[in-house]
Amino acid sequence: MTYYKGTVEVFTSYDGLGVVVWTIDFESKPEDTASVAELVQSAISSGIDGMETDLMK
């Protein structure tokens, strides 16, 4: 990956629950697409799990 920018926003939904919007912009070589997608998916999953853990304290 040669460039990465991530933004995380949390909004309150109409029913009072939270909505997480995680937006990413990245650049990589075409041949690295599969490995980059796996890395990004893992990072987002870990990040959301971490937020949930912190918020439940």
PDB file with one MODEL, atoms N, CA, C and O in Angstrom:
MODEL        1
ATOM      1  N   MET A   1       0.857  -1.158   0.000  1.00  0.00           N
ATOM      2  CA  MET A   1       0.000   0.000   0.000  1.00  0.00           C
ATOM      3  C   MET A   1       0.908   1.226   0.000  1.00  0.00           C
ATOM      4  O   MET A   1       1.843   1.319   0.795  1.00  0.00           O
ATOM      5  N   THR A   2       0.623   2.159  -0.894  1.00  0.00           N
ATOM      6  CA  THR A   2       1.440   3.366  -0.976  1.00  0.00           C
ATOM      7  C   THR A   2       0.770   4.577  -0.357  1.00  0.00           C
ATOM      8  O   THR A   2       1.428   5.589  -0.111  1.00  0.00           O
ATOM      9  N   TYR A   3      -0.524   4.492  -0.102  1.00  0.00           N
ATOM     10  CA  TYR A   3      -1.264   5.608   0.488  1.00  0.00           C
ATOM     11  C   TYR A   3      -2.478   5.046   1.215  1.00  0.00           C
ATOM     12  O   TYR A   3      -3.126   4.113   0.741  1.00  0.00           O
ATOM     13  N   TYR A   4      -2.780   5.633   2.383  1.00  0.00           N
ATOM     14  CA  TYR A   4      -3.969   5.216   3.136  1.00  0.00           C
ATOM     15  C   TYR A   4      -4.484   6.410   3.918  1.00  0.00           C
ATOM     16  O   TYR A   4      -3.713   7.106   4.579  1.00  0.00           O
ATOM     17  N   LYS A   5      -5.773   6.645   3.845  1.00  0.00           N
ATOM     18  CA  LYS A   5      -6.430   7.660   4.660  1.00  0.00           C
ATOM     19  C   LYS A   5      -7.741   7.061   5.124  1.00  0.00           C
ATOM     20  O   LYS A   5      -8.554   6.628   4.307  1.00  0.00           O
ATOM     21  N   GLY A   6      -7.950   7.033   6.427  1.00  0.00           N
ATOM     22  CA  GLY A   6      -9.182   6.482   6.980  1.00  0.00           C
ATOM     23  C   GLY A   6      -9.900   7.505   7.835  1.00  0.00           C
ATOM     24  O   GLY A   6      -9.271   8.307   8.525  1.00  0.00           O
ATOM     25  N   THR A   7     -11.202   7.472   7.786  1.00  0.00           N
ATOM     26  CA  THR A   7     -12.048   8.344   8.599  1.00  0.00           C
ATOM     27  C   THR A   7     -13.123   7.491   9.251  1.00  0.00           C
ATOM     28  O   THR A   7     -13.775   6.679   8.596  1.00  0.00           O
ATOM     29  N   VAL A   8     -13.296   7.689  10.554  1.00  0.00           N
ATOM     30  CA  VAL A   8     -14.338   6.970  11.280  1.00  0.00           C
ATOM     31  C   VAL A   8     -15.293   8.004  11.866  1.00  0.00           C
ATOM     32  O   VAL A   8     -14.873   8.941  12.546  1.00  0.00           O
ATOM     33  N   GLU A   9     -16.580   7.820  11.594  1.00  0.00           N
ATOM     34  CA  GLU A   9     -17.615   8.699  12.138  1.00  0.00           C
ATOM     35  C   GLU A   9     -18.665   7.838  12.830  1.00  0.00           C
ATOM     36  O   GLU A   9     -18.997   6.747  12.366  1.00  0.00           O
ATOM     37  N   VAL A  10     -19.175   8.340  13.937  1.00  0.00           N
ATOM     38  CA  VAL A  10     -20.232   7.633  14.665  1.00  0.00           C
ATOM     39  C   VAL A  10     -21.426   8.570  14.783  1.00  0.00           C
ATOM     40  O   VAL A  10     -21.301   9.708  15.237  1.00  0.00           O
ATOM     41  N   PHE A  11     -22.576   8.075  14.369  1.00  0.00           N
ATOM     42  CA  PHE A  11     -23.810   8.849  14.392  1.00  0.00           C
ATOM     43  C   PHE A  11     -24.847   8.125  15.241  1.00  0.00           C
ATOM     44  O   PHE A  11     -24.788   6.906  15.405  1.00  0.00           O
ATOM     45  N   THR A  12     -25.784   8.875  15.771  1.00  0.00           N
ATOM     46  CA  THR A  12     -26.920   8.288  16.465  1.00  0.00           C
ATOM     47  C   THR A  12     -28.023   8.030  15.447  1.00  0.00           C
ATOM     48  O   THR A  12     -28.402   8.926  14.692  1.00  0.00           O
ATOM     49  N   SER A  13     -28.535   6.804  15.431  1.00  0.00           N
ATOM     50  CA  SER A  13     -29.607   6.479  14.497  1.00  0.00           C
ATOM     51  C   SER A  13     -30.948   6.891  15.079  1.00  0.00           C
ATOM     52  O   SER A  13     -31.036   7.307  16.234  1.00  0.00           O
ATOM     53  N   TYR A  14     -31.969   6.774  14.283  1.00  0.00           N
ATOM     54  CA  TYR A  14     -33.311   7.176  14.706  1.00  0.00           C
ATOM     55  C   TYR A  14     -33.806   6.412  15.925  1.00  0.00           C
ATOM     56  O   TYR A  14     -34.653   6.913  16.664  1.00  0.00           O
ATOM     57  N   ASP A  15     -33.283   5.193  16.148  1.00  0.00           N
ATOM     58  CA  ASP A  15     -33.731   4.389  17.286  1.00  0.00           C
ATOM     59  C   ASP A  15     -32.788   4.490  18.492  1.00  0.00           C
ATOM     60  O   ASP A  15     -32.898   3.720  19.446  1.00  0.00           O
ATOM     61  N   GLY A  16     -31.857   5.459  18.430  1.00  0.00           N
ATOM     62  CA  GLY A  16     -30.966   5.696  19.555  1.00  0.00           C
ATOM     63  C   GLY A  16     -29.702   4.853  19.563  1.00  0.00           C
ATOM     64  O   GLY A  16     -28.849   5.029  20.432  1.00  0.00           O
ATOM     65  N   LEU A  17     -29.571   3.949  18.615  1.00  0.00           N
ATOM     66  CA  LEU A  17     -28.353   3.145  18.524  1.00  0.00           C
ATOM     67  C   LEU A  17     -27.298   3.899  17.726  1.00  0.00           C
ATOM     68  O   LEU A  17     -27.598   4.914  17.098  1.00  0.00           O
ATOM     69  N   GLY A  18     -26.077   3.411  17.749  1.00  0.00           N
ATOM     70  CA  GLY A  18     -25.001   4.056  17.014  1.00  0.00           C
ATOM     71  C   GLY A  18     -24.815   3.453  15.632  1.00  0.00           C
ATOM     72  O   GLY A  18     -25.018   2.257  15.422  1.00  0.00           O
ATOM     73  N   VAL A  19     -24.426   4.301  14.703  1.00  0.00           N
ATOM     74  CA  VAL A  19     -24.090   3.874  13.349  1.00  0.00           C
ATOM     75  C   VAL A  19     -22.639   4.293  13.106  1.00  0.00           C
ATOM     76  O   VAL A  19     -22.294   5.467  13.236  1.00  0.00           O
ATOM     77  N   VAL A  20     -21.798   3.326  12.754  1.00  0.00           N
ATOM     78  CA  VAL A  20     -20.397   3.610  12.484  1.00  0.00           C
ATOM     79  C   VAL A  20     -20.188   3.638  10.978  1.00  0.00           C
ATOM     80  O   VAL A  20     -20.553   2.701  10.268  1.00  0.00           O
ATOM     81  N   VAL A  21     -19.595   4.730  10.502  1.00  0.00           N
ATOM     82  CA  VAL A  21     -19.260   4.869   9.089  1.00  0.00           C
ATOM     83  C   VAL A  21     -17.736   4.969   9.004  1.00  0.00           C
ATOM     84  O   VAL A  21     -17.135   5.929   9.487  1.00  0.00           O
ATOM     85  N   TRP A  22     -17.127   3.964   8.384  1.00  0.00           N
ATOM     86  CA  TRP A  22     -15.676   3.908   8.262  1.00  0.00           C
ATOM     87  C   TRP A  22     -15.356   4.032   6.777  1.00  0.00           C
ATOM     88  O   TRP A  22     -15.656   3.133   5.991  1.00  0.00           O
ATOM     89  N   THR A  23     -14.750   5.145   6.402  1.00  0.00           N
ATOM     90  CA  THR A  23     -14.431   5.423   5.011  1.00  0.00           C
ATOM     91  C   THR A  23     -12.925   5.339   4.814  1.00  0.00           C
ATOM     92  O   THR A  23     -12.161   5.908   5.594  1.00  0.00           O
ATOM     93  N   ILE A  24     -12.500   4.638   3.782  1.00  0.00           N
ATOM     94  CA  ILE A  24     -11.067   4.546   3.494  1.00  0.00           C
ATOM     95  C   ILE A  24     -10.780   4.919   2.052  1.00  0.00           C
ATOM     96  O   ILE A  24     -11.599   4.721   1.154  1.00  0.00           O
ATOM     97  N   ASP A  25      -9.613   5.455   1.868  1.00  0.00           N
ATOM     98  CA  ASP A  25      -9.099   5.761   0.539  1.00  0.00           C
ATOM     99  C   ASP A  25      -7.668   5.243   0.536  1.00  0.00           C
ATOM    100  O   ASP A  25      -6.870   5.637   1.386  1.00  0.00           O
ATOM    101  N   PHE A  26      -7.332   4.367  -0.402  1.00  0.00           N
ATOM    102  CA  PHE A  26      -5.972   3.858  -0.439  1.00  0.00           C
ATOM    103  C   PHE A  26      -5.528   3.587  -1.863  1.00  0.00           C
ATOM    104  O   PHE A  26      -6.336   3.446  -2.781  1.00  0.00           O
ATOM    105  N   GLU A  27      -4.218   3.520  -2.012  1.00  0.00           N
ATOM    106  CA  GLU A  27      -3.630   3.176  -3.300  1.00  0.00           C
ATOM    107  C   GLU A  27      -2.689   2.009  -3.091  1.00  0.00           C
ATOM    108  O   GLU A  27      -1.986   1.931  -2.084  1.00  0.00           O
ATOM    109  N   SER A  28      -2.684   1.109  -4.050  1.00  0.00           N
ATOM    110  CA  SER A  28      -1.756  -0.021  -4.023  1.00  0.00           C
ATOM    111  C   SER A  28      -1.564  -0.515  -5.450  1.00  0.00           C
ATOM    112  O   SER A  28      -2.277  -0.108  -6.368  1.00  0.00           O
ATOM    113  N   LYS A  29      -0.607  -1.383  -5.615  1.00  0.00           N
ATOM    114  CA  LYS A  29      -0.387  -1.986  -6.924  1.00  0.00           C
ATOM    115  C   LYS A  29      -1.528  -2.955  -7.219  1.00  0.00           C
ATOM    116  O   LYS A  29      -2.014  -3.627  -6.310  1.00  0.00           O
ATOM    117  N   PRO A  30      -1.960  -3.035  -8.472  1.00  0.00           N
ATOM    118  CA  PRO A  30      -3.064  -3.949  -8.827  1.00  0.00           C
ATOM    119  C   PRO A  30      -2.817  -5.387  -8.385  1.00  0.00           C
ATOM    120  O   PRO A  30      -3.754  -6.070  -7.972  1.00  0.00           O
ATOM    121  N   GLU A  31      -1.589  -5.855  -8.463  1.00  0.00           N
ATOM    122  CA  GLU A  31      -1.306  -7.236  -8.076  1.00  0.00           C
ATOM    123  C   GLU A  31      -1.395  -7.467  -6.567  1.00  0.00           C
ATOM    124  O   GLU A  31      -1.406  -8.611  -6.112  1.00  0.00           O
ATOM    125  N   ASP A  32      -1.458  -6.374  -5.787  1.00  0.00           N
ATOM    126  CA  ASP A  32      -1.570  -6.496  -4.334  1.00  0.00           C
ATOM    127  C   ASP A  32      -3.004  -6.356  -3.829  1.00  0.00           C
ATOM    128  O   ASP A  32      -3.235  -6.347  -2.620  1.00  0.00           O
ATOM    129  N   THR A  33      -3.962  -6.247  -4.740  1.00  0.00           N
ATOM    130  CA  THR A  33      -5.353  -5.971  -4.373  1.00  0.00           C
ATOM    131  C   THR A  33      -5.904  -6.953  -3.343  1.00  0.00           C
ATOM    132  O   THR A  33      -6.491  -6.526  -2.348  1.00  0.00           O
ATOM    133  N   ALA A  34      -5.735  -8.224  -3.550  1.00  0.00           N
ATOM    134  CA  ALA A  34      -6.306  -9.223  -2.634  1.00  0.00           C
ATOM    135  C   ALA A  34      -5.696  -9.121  -1.247  1.00  0.00           C
ATOM    136  O   ALA A  34      -6.425  -9.157  -0.255  1.00  0.00           O
ATOM    137  N   SER A  35      -4.383  -8.994  -1.150  1.00  0.00           N
ATOM    138  CA  SER A  35      -3.749  -8.924   0.174  1.00  0.00           C
ATOM    139  C   SER A  35      -4.070  -7.614   0.873  1.00  0.00           C
ATOM    140  O   SER A  35      -4.227  -7.589   2.094  1.00  0.00           O
ATOM    141  N   VAL A  36      -4.169  -6.523   0.118  1.00  0.00           N
ATOM    142  CA  VAL A  36      -4.528  -5.232   0.725  1.00  0.00           C
ATOM    143  C   VAL A  36      -5.967  -5.272   1.224  1.00  0.00           C
ATOM    144  O   VAL A  36      -6.250  -4.788   2.320  1.00  0.00           O
ATOM    145  N   ALA A  37      -6.873  -5.834   0.446  1.00  0.00           N
ATOM    146  CA  ALA A  37      -8.276  -5.939   0.864  1.00  0.00           C
ATOM    147  C   ALA A  37      -8.394  -6.756   2.147  1.00  0.00           C
ATOM    148  O   ALA A  37      -9.166  -6.396   3.035  1.00  0.00           O
ATOM    149  N   GLU A  38      -7.645  -7.842   2.257  1.00  0.00           N
ATOM    150  CA  GLU A  38      -7.664  -8.666   3.467  1.00  0.00           C
ATOM    151  C   GLU A  38      -7.124  -7.887   4.664  1.00  0.00           C
ATOM    152  O   GLU A  38      -7.694  -7.952   5.753  1.00  0.00           O
ATOM    153  N   LEU A  39      -6.039  -7.159   4.471  1.00  0.00           N
ATOM    154  CA  LEU A  39      -5.457  -6.352   5.542  1.00  0.00           C
ATOM    155  C   LEU A  39      -6.423  -5.278   6.020  1.00  0.00           C
ATOM    156  O   LEU A  39      -6.606  -5.090   7.222  1.00  0.00           O
ATOM    157  N   VAL A  40      -7.043  -4.574   5.074  1.00  0.00           N
ATOM    158  CA  VAL A  40      -7.988  -3.507   5.420  1.00  0.00           C
ATOM    159  C   VAL A  40      -9.204  -4.071   6.146  1.00  0.00           C
ATOM    160  O   VAL A  40      -9.649  -3.497   7.139  1.00  0.00           O
ATOM    161  N   GLN A  41      -9.742  -5.178   5.668  1.00  0.00           N
ATOM    162  CA  GLN A  41     -10.899  -5.791   6.323  1.00  0.00           C
ATOM    163  C   GLN A  41     -10.557  -6.199   7.748  1.00  0.00           C
ATOM    164  O   GLN A  41     -11.357  -5.984   8.658  1.00  0.00           O
ATOM    165  N   SER A  42      -9.404  -6.773   7.952  1.00  0.00           N
ATOM    166  CA  SER A  42      -8.975  -7.182   9.286  1.00  0.00           C
ATOM    167  C   SER A  42      -8.802  -5.970  10.195  1.00  0.00           C
ATOM    168  O   SER A  42      -9.216  -5.998  11.354  1.00  0.00           O
ATOM    169  N   ALA A  43      -8.196  -4.912   9.676  1.00  0.00           N
ATOM    170  CA  ALA A  43      -7.973  -3.707  10.479  1.00  0.00           C
ATOM    171  C   ALA A  43      -9.296  -3.054  10.882  1.00  0.00           C
ATOM    172  O   ALA A  43      -9.447  -2.613  12.022  1.00  0.00           O
ATOM    173  N   ILE A  44     -10.241  -2.992   9.967  1.00  0.00           N
ATOM    174  CA  ILE A  44     -11.543  -2.391  10.283  1.00  0.00           C
ATOM    175  C   ILE A  44     -12.283  -3.245  11.307  1.00  0.00           C
ATOM    176  O   ILE A  44     -12.864  -2.706  12.249  1.00  0.00           O
ATOM    177  N   SER A  45     -12.272  -4.554  11.143  1.00  0.00           N
ATOM    178  CA  SER A  45     -12.936  -5.445  12.104  1.00  0.00           C
ATOM    179  C   SER A  45     -12.330  -5.280  13.498  1.00  0.00           C
ATOM    180  O   SER A  45     -13.055  -5.189  14.489  1.00  0.00           O
ATOM    181  N   SER A  46     -11.013  -5.243  13.568  1.00  0.00           N
ATOM    182  CA  SER A  46     -10.341  -5.070  14.857  1.00  0.00           C
ATOM    183  C   SER A  46     -10.665  -3.711  15.461  1.00  0.00           C
ATOM    184  O   SER A  46     -10.873  -3.593  16.669  1.00  0.00           O
ATOM    185  N   GLY A  47     -10.705  -2.699  14.624  1.00  0.00           N
ATOM    186  CA  GLY A  47     -11.027  -1.353  15.112  1.00  0.00           C
ATOM    187  C   GLY A  47     -12.433  -1.257  15.664  1.00  0.00           C
ATOM    188  O   GLY A  47     -12.646  -0.649  16.714  1.00  0.00           O
ATOM    189  N   ILE A  48     -13.388  -1.841  14.981  1.00  0.00           N
ATOM    190  CA  ILE A  48     -14.775  -1.820  15.466  1.00  0.00           C
ATOM    191  C   ILE A  48     -14.905  -2.636  16.743  1.00  0.00           C
ATOM    192  O   ILE A  48     -15.597  -2.223  17.673  1.00  0.00           O
ATOM    193  N   ASP A  49     -14.249  -3.787  16.799  1.00  0.00           N
ATOM    194  CA  ASP A  49     -14.267  -4.589  18.031  1.00  0.00           C
ATOM    195  C   ASP A  49     -13.674  -3.799  19.195  1.00  0.00           C
ATOM    196  O   ASP A  49     -14.200  -3.841  20.307  1.00  0.00           O
ATOM    197  N   GLY A  50     -12.590  -3.084  18.945  1.00  0.00           N
ATOM    198  CA  GLY A  50     -11.966  -2.279  19.984  1.00  0.00           C
ATOM    199  C   GLY A  50     -12.859  -1.146  20.461  1.00  0.00           C
ATOM    200  O   GLY A  50     -12.930  -0.870  21.659  1.00  0.00           O
ATOM    201  N   MET A  51     -13.543  -0.489  19.527  1.00  0.00           N
ATOM    202  CA  MET A  51     -14.474   0.583  19.911  1.00  0.00           C
ATOM    203  C   MET A  51     -15.601   0.025  20.762  1.00  0.00           C
ATOM    204  O   MET A  51     -15.984   0.625  21.766  1.00  0.00           O
ATOM    205  N   GLU A  52     -16.132  -1.122  20.363  1.00  0.00           N
ATOM    206  CA  GLU A  52     -17.223  -1.739  21.115  1.00  0.00           C
ATOM    207  C   GLU A  52     -16.764  -2.078  22.535  1.00  0.00           C
ATOM    208  O   GLU A  52     -17.488  -1.828  23.499  1.00  0.00           O
ATOM    209  N   THR A  53     -15.577  -2.640  22.661  1.00  0.00           N
ATOM    210  CA  THR A  53     -15.036  -2.992  23.974  1.00  0.00           C
ATOM    211  C   THR A  53     -14.883  -1.750  24.844  1.00  0.00           C
ATOM    212  O   THR A  53     -15.276  -1.757  26.010  1.00  0.00           O
ATOM    213  N   ASP A  54     -14.310  -0.678  24.278  1.00  0.00           N
ATOM    214  CA  ASP A  54     -14.108   0.556  25.038  1.00  0.00           C
ATOM    215  C   ASP A  54     -15.425   1.191  25.449  1.00  0.00           C
ATOM    216  O   ASP A  54     -15.547   1.713  26.557  1.00  0.00           O
ATOM    217  N   LEU A  55     -16.396   1.148  24.576  1.00  0.00           N
ATOM    218  CA  LEU A  55     -17.687   1.788  24.868  1.00  0.00           C
ATOM    219  C   LEU A  55     -18.533   1.003  25.868  1.00  0.00           C
ATOM    220  O   LEU A  55     -19.429   1.566  26.498  1.00  0.00           O
ATOM    221  N   MET A  56     -18.262  -0.271  26.015  1.00  0.00           N
ATOM    222  CA  MET A  56     -19.054  -1.103  26.919  1.00  0.00           C
ATOM    223  C   MET A  56     -18.524  -1.051  28.355  1.00  0.00           C
ATOM    224  O   MET A  56     -19.125  -1.633  29.257  1.00  0.00           O
ATOM    225  N   LYS A  57     -17.415  -0.367  28.568  1.00  0.00           N
ATOM    226  CA  LYS A  57     -16.832  -0.279  29.917  1.00  0.00           C
ATOM    227  C   LYS A  57     -17.633   0.623  30.805  1.00  0.00           C
ATOM    228  O   LYS A  57     -17.284   0.809  31.971  1.00  0.00           O
TER     229      LYS A  57
ENDMDL
END
